[in-house]
Amino acid sequence: MNYRHAFHAGNFADCMKHALLVWLLQALQRKPNALFVLDTHAGAGVYDLADERARRTGEADAGIRRVYAASPAALAPYLAAVDAALPRSPLPRGETTAPHAASFPPLAEGGRGAGGARELAQGCERPGHPLPLSPSREGRGDAYPGSPPLIRALLRPQDRLACCELHPEEAAALRRFFGSDRQVAVHQRDAWEALRGLLPPKEKRGLVLIDPPFEDRQEFDRLAAGLTTAAARFPNGVLAAWYPIKHRAPVRAFLDAVADSGLRDVVAAELWLREPLDPARLNGCGLLVVNPPWEFETEAPALLGALRESLGSGEEGEGWDLQRIADE
Ligand SMILES: C[S@@+](CC[C@H](N)C(=O)[O-])C[C@H]1O[C@@H](n2cnc3c(N)ncnc32)[C@H](O)[C@@H]1O
């Protein structure tokens, strides 16, 4: 367990995963029924992009800062969610996360402090969803939210979030971040075991984000097995699983394994910044979605195209793809 997300927060892979995650959650919220969201590999919370670890890799410069600079219309809901997820006060230096509850009241429960929803710009609200586009925010690009604060910013009062994180320091930071938030549970617990222990949820509707660190070669196998477990326990749940694209062979083997596993209704969204030929480099990434909400396949191309436009440098082989892996 050497992986620390602070080195990678806000990189192109976070932008891709989180932009699609925001779309998926907002699509599920077209219906008023309560949602359960399980974030199996949650990380630490909010990441300070001025932190030495983030500066050492510079990955946010090629990620979220480029998306802010381009601010394409298709990614406005994602950027609004990022803004809404960040604490209003600066992060204390040396802390990965700031206390959540003291920093901002949950948006869905009545605004975000001074100005709140009233000062928000017009025109980007999805019908039926409480998250409007934030005005341009001072310090954009200084901090970046991990998946738990991003999901939390989108929860309605009837929804809840469970986060699992195995690393003791990351789990402790995440606990501090959420404090006594009653809509969020933080478990220091193994993700793969939690798929058995926490599913199915009583709400019977929701989303499972599976975002492993891919520190070893077995991770693709564990992910394929985890998807089967999650789908068996929560058959109508939306499952979203992130995977790296370094070179094609392991990705092809993974997608073939998923196709042969008996999972139904599976789509893979992929973005790559260059031809995926170098096995030592993160050349792209994918999000496998089981039970995609209605219109995912018609709306995801606009997101993927905007991500490519914002994040790509015109390298040879840059592109995106959306492919159906298994029919309904
Ligand atoms: C890629 S990061 C998560 C990033 C986060 N989902 C986000 O989007 O901001 C993966 C995290 O999984 C944690 N982790 C690794 N193995 C785990 C396991 N078996 N169960 C739970 N967490 C694990 C790591 O400590 C790390 O914080």
The ligand as an SDF file (V2000), in Angstrom:
LIG
                    3D

 27 29  0  0  0  0  0  0  0  0999 V2000
   -6.8100    5.9810   -6.8320 C   0  0  0  0  0  0  0  0  0  0  0  0
   -6.9260    6.2660   -5.1100 S   0  0  0  0  0  0  0  0  0  0  0  0
   -8.5650    6.7700   -4.8740 C   0  0  0  0  0  0  0  0  0  0  0  0
   -8.9290    8.1080   -5.4360 C   0  0  0  0  0  0  0  0  0  0  0  0
  -10.3400    8.5220   -5.1990 C   0  0  0  0  0  0  0  0  0  0  0  0
  -11.2930    7.4700   -5.5500 N   0  0  0  0  0  0  0  0  0  0  0  0
  -10.6670    9.7660   -6.0020 C   0  0  0  0  0  0  0  0  0  0  0  0
  -11.2310    9.6480   -7.1000 O   0  0  0  0  0  0  0  0  0  0  0  0
  -10.3810   10.8630   -5.5200 O   0  0  0  0  0  0  0  0  0  0  0  0
   -6.9760    4.6290   -4.4570 C   0  0  0  0  0  0  0  0  0  0  0  0
   -7.1010    4.5680   -2.9510 C   0  0  0  0  0  0  0  0  0  0  0  0
   -7.4100    3.2280   -2.5980 O   0  0  0  0  0  0  0  0  0  0  0  0
   -6.7770    2.9190   -1.3650 C   0  0  0  0  0  0  0  0  0  0  0  0
   -6.7230    1.4450   -1.2980 N   0  0  0  0  0  0  0  0  0  0  0  0
   -5.7880    0.6100   -1.8230 C   0  0  0  0  0  0  0  0  0  0  0  0
   -6.1630   -0.6770   -1.6600 N   0  0  0  0  0  0  0  0  0  0  0  0
   -7.3670   -0.6570   -1.0290 C   0  0  0  0  0  0  0  0  0  0  0  0
   -8.2700   -1.6640   -0.6050 C   0  0  0  0  0  0  0  0  0  0  0  0
   -8.0130   -2.9660   -0.7990 N   0  0  0  0  0  0  0  0  0  0  0  0
   -9.4110   -1.2810    0.0110 N   0  0  0  0  0  0  0  0  0  0  0  0
   -9.6880    0.0280    0.2150 C   0  0  0  0  0  0  0  0  0  0  0  0
   -8.8660    1.0300   -0.1660 N   0  0  0  0  0  0  0  0  0  0  0  0
   -7.7290    0.7010   -0.7890 C   0  0  0  0  0  0  0  0  0  0  0  0
   -5.4620    3.6380   -1.4470 C   0  0  0  0  0  0  0  0  0  0  0  0
   -4.9240    3.8560   -0.1520 O   0  0  0  0  0  0  0  0  0  0  0  0
   -5.8500    4.9330   -2.1740 C   0  0  0  0  0  0  0  0  0  0  0  0
   -6.1410    5.9490   -1.2530 O   0  0  0  0  0  0  0  0  0  0  0  0
  1  2  1  0
  2  3  1  0
  2 10  1  0
  3  4  1  0
  4  5  1  0
  5  6  1  0
  5  7  1  0
  7  8  2  0
  7  9  1  0
 10 11  1  0
 11 12  1  0
 11 26  1  0
 12 13  1  0
 13 14  1  0
 13 24  1  0
 14 15  1  0
 14 23  1  0
 15 16  2  0
 16 17  1  0
 17 18  1  0
 17 23  2  0
 18 19  1  0
 18 20  2  0
 20 21  1  0
 21 22  2  0
 22 23  1  0
 24 25  1  0
 24 26  1  0
 26 27  1  0
M  CHG  2   2   1   9  -1
M  END
$$$$
